[in-house]
């Protein structure tokens, strides 16, 4: 995850957007076990290229699904707080 985060720190190419969906699969299948590692990468996808993030609805759906899954599973309270913070960032970053 650290490598991915460093690769998207200044811009996100189309092939790097595809990694978002791999992260989505991992996060949904592993739940709270990987959320703390996934969260910084998800934030980078959101903040580095917000227009690109919003350009494809499936990117937004993957982001929301990862965050919401933390409230459906029996995970640590810290993971739920991080998920809520990530959703807050989504709202603040994407407001018009």
Secondary structure as UniProt FT lines:
FT   HELIX           2..7
FT   HELIX           14..30
FT   HELIX           32..48
FT   HELIX           50..55
FT   HELIX           57..72
FT   HELIX           77..94
//
